[in-house]
Amino acid sequence: MSRLTGHREPTAAEYLAAARTFPTGVTVVATRYRDGTPAKTVSAFSSLSLDPLLIAVAIGRHSPLVWAARASGVLSVNVLRHDQREVADYYAAPERHRAQPPPVGLGRQETGAPVLDDCLSWFDCRLVTVAPGGDHALLIGQVVGVRAGSGAPLVHQAGRYHGLGPVPPRVQESLEPALPHQQGISP
């Protein structure tokens, strides 16, 4: 029972049912380790700070990606486009079950962390810290390089991938604030 509300604590199933309603972007987080490139599809990504430039990703604490990022001190976060479900599925599968070659090439940037050659955007980072987060580890990286493309992101919600379409013109117009003279107000 919660001492604050007098109600019982939610179950894990109730928590998951509520959390699944929140749409998130889909990323591939990657690092370098020896001759390999550990990478994983991750939806728990956030911009964290502008000064300094920081990002955060949450990854299962027992994932090999966590210890590989700690060992290398670098990671990349690659934001997927709406048409990259195949890339998300590829990196969501255990490494031993992945077909070769990967569906998209990998390049290297300043830190040497692998970045996807083709994605909506990427962040090249030096690992600042790894903090505990329950059954996850929170990796915080300082951004040393970025690339931003254009297009719609791949979104994950309720256990499924979704693409965002363009805002219809009629809706887009209603979202733009009217100028005073368009509201019948004289200057």
C-alpha positions as CSV (number, residue, x, y, z in Angstrom):
1,M,0.0,0.0,0.0
2,S,1.2,3.5,-0.8
3,R,1.5,5.7,2.3
4,L,0.7,8.8,0.3
5,T,-2.6,7.8,-1.3
6,G,-3.9,4.8,0.7
7,H,-4.0,2.8,-2.5
8,R,-2.0,-0.2,-3.4
9,E,1.1,0.0,-5.6
10,P,0.5,-0.8,-9.3
11,T,1.6,-4.2,-10.5
12,A,4.2,-4.6,-13.2
13,A,1.5,-5.5,-15.7
14,E,-0.5,-2.3,-14.9
15,Y,2.7,-0.3,-15.2
16,L,3.5,-1.8,-18.6
17,A,-0.1,-1.3,-19.8
18,A,0.2,2.4,-19.0
19,A,3.8,2.8,-20.3
20,R,2.9,1.2,-23.6
21,T,0.5,4.1,-24.4
22,F,3.4,6.5,-24.6
23,P,4.8,6.8,-28.1
24,T,8.6,6.9,-28.4
25,G,11.1,7.4,-31.1
26,V,13.2,4.4,-32.2
27,T,17.0,4.5,-32.1
28,V,19.9,2.1,-32.6
29,V,22.6,2.6,-29.9
30,A,26.0,1.3,-30.8
31,T,29.5,1.2,-29.5
32,R,32.9,-0.3,-30.4
33,Y,34.5,-3.2,-28.6
34,R,37.6,-4.9,-29.9
35,D,36.8,-5.8,-33.5
36,G,33.0,-5.7,-33.0
37,T,30.2,-3.2,-33.0
38,P,27.7,-4.1,-30.3
39,A,24.4,-2.4,-31.2
40,K,20.8,-2.6,-30.0
41,T,17.4,-1.1,-30.8
42,V,16.4,1.3,-28.0
43,S,13.4,3.4,-27.5
44,A,14.4,4.9,-24.1
45,F,16.4,7.9,-25.4
46,S,16.4,11.5,-24.4
47,S,18.1,14.8,-25.0
48,L,19.4,15.6,-21.5
49,S,21.3,18.9,-21.5
50,L,22.4,21.8,-23.7
51,D,25.2,22.9,-21.5
52,P,27.1,20.6,-21.7
53,L,25.5,18.7,-24.7
54,L,24.3,15.5,-23.1
55,I,22.1,12.6,-24.1
56,A,20.7,9.7,-22.0
57,V,19.7,6.2,-23.0
58,A,18.3,3.4,-20.8
59,I,19.5,-0.2,-21.6
60,G,18.9,-3.4,-19.7
61,R,21.6,-3.5,-17.1
62,H,22.8,-7.0,-18.1
63,S,23.0,-6.1,-21.8
64,P,26.5,-6.7,-23.3
65,L,26.1,-3.2,-24.9
66,V,26.4,-1.7,-21.4
67,W,29.7,-3.3,-20.5
68,A,31.1,-2.7,-24.1
69,A,30.2,1.0,-23.8
70,R,31.9,1.2,-20.4
71,A,35.0,-0.5,-21.8
72,S,35.2,1.7,-24.9
73,G,34.0,4.9,-23.4
74,V,32.0,5.9,-26.5
75,L,28.6,5.3,-27.9
76,S,26.3,6.6,-30.7
77,V,22.6,7.0,-30.9
78,N,21.1,6.7,-34.3
79,V,17.5,7.9,-34.8
80,L,15.6,5.8,-37.3
81,R,13.3,7.1,-40.1
82,H,9.7,5.9,-40.6
83,D,10.8,3.5,-43.4
84,Q,13.5,1.8,-41.3
85,R,11.5,-0.9,-39.5
86,E,13.8,-3.6,-41.0
87,V,16.8,-1.8,-39.3
88,A,14.9,-1.7,-36.0
89,D,14.0,-5.4,-36.2
90,Y,17.6,-6.3,-37.1
91,Y,19.2,-4.6,-34.1
92,A,16.3,-5.8,-31.8
93,A,17.2,-9.4,-32.4
94,P,20.0,-11.1,-30.4
95,E,23.3,-10.7,-32.2
96,R,23.6,-14.5,-32.9
97,H,20.3,-14.4,-34.8
98,R,21.2,-11.5,-37.1
99,A,21.6,-12.2,-40.8
100,Q,24.7,-10.7,-42.4
101,P,25.3,-8.2,-43.8
102,P,23.3,-5.6,-41.7
103,P,20.5,-3.8,-43.6
104,V,22.5,-0.5,-43.4
105,G,26.2,0.3,-43.4
106,L,28.1,1.6,-40.4
107,G,30.7,4.5,-40.5
108,R,32.9,6.0,-37.8
109,Q,33.0,9.6,-36.6
110,E,35.2,11.5,-34.1
111,T,34.9,9.1,-31.2
112,G,35.2,6.0,-33.3
113,A,31.7,4.8,-32.2
114,P,29.8,3.3,-35.1
115,V,27.1,5.4,-36.7
116,L,24.5,4.3,-39.2
117,D,25.3,5.5,-42.7
118,D,21.6,6.0,-43.4
119,C,19.3,7.2,-40.6
120,L,17.3,10.3,-39.7
121,S,20.0,11.7,-37.3
122,W,22.8,10.5,-35.2
123,F,24.7,11.6,-32.0
124,D,28.4,10.7,-31.6
125,C,29.2,10.6,-27.8
126,R,31.8,10.1,-25.2
127,L,30.4,8.1,-22.3
128,V,30.2,10.4,-19.2
129,T,28.7,8.0,-16.7
130,V,26.6,4.9,-16.2
131,A,24.0,5.2,-13.5
132,P,21.8,2.5,-12.0
133,G,18.1,2.6,-13.0
134,G,16.4,-0.5,-11.5
135,D,16.7,-3.3,-14.1
136,H,18.2,-0.8,-16.5
137,A,21.5,1.2,-16.7
138,L,21.3,4.8,-17.7
139,L,24.1,5.7,-20.0
140,I,24.8,9.4,-20.2
141,G,27.0,10.6,-23.1
142,Q,28.5,14.0,-24.0
143,V,27.7,14.8,-27.6
144,V,30.8,15.5,-29.7
145,G,29.3,15.2,-33.1
146,V,25.8,15.2,-34.7
147,R,24.1,14.9,-38.1
148,A,20.5,15.8,-38.7
149,G,18.5,14.7,-41.7
150,S,15.0,15.4,-42.8
151,G,11.9,13.2,-42.8
152,A,9.6,11.5,-40.4
153,P,10.8,9.4,-37.5
154,L,10.0,5.7,-36.7
155,V,7.8,5.6,-33.6
156,H,7.1,2.7,-31.2
157,Q,3.8,2.6,-29.3
158,A,1.7,-0.3,-27.9
159,G,4.2,-2.9,-29.0
160,R,4.1,-1.8,-32.7
161,Y,6.0,0.5,-35.0
162,H,4.3,3.5,-36.5
163,G,5.4,6.2,-39.0
164,L,4.4,9.8,-38.6
165,G,2.8,11.3,-41.7
166,P,2.8,14.9,-42.7
167,V,0.4,17.2,-40.9
168,P,-2.6,17.8,-43.2
169,P,-2.7,21.4,-44.5
170,R,-6.0,22.2,-42.9
171,V,-4.8,21.0,-39.4
172,Q,-1.4,22.7,-39.9
173,E,-3.2,26.0,-40.6
174,S,-5.2,25.8,-37.5
175,L,-2.1,25.2,-35.4
176,E,-0.4,28.4,-36.6
177,P,-1.2,31.4,-34.4
178,A,-3.3,34.1,-36.0
179,L,-1.9,37.5,-36.4
180,P,-3.8,40.3,-34.6
181,H,-5.2,41.7,-37.9
182,Q,-6.4,38.1,-38.8
183,Q,-8.3,38.0,-35.5
184,G,-10.2,41.3,-36.3
185,I,-8.0,43.3,-33.9
186,S,-6.7,46.6,-35.2
187,P,-3.0,47.4,-34.6
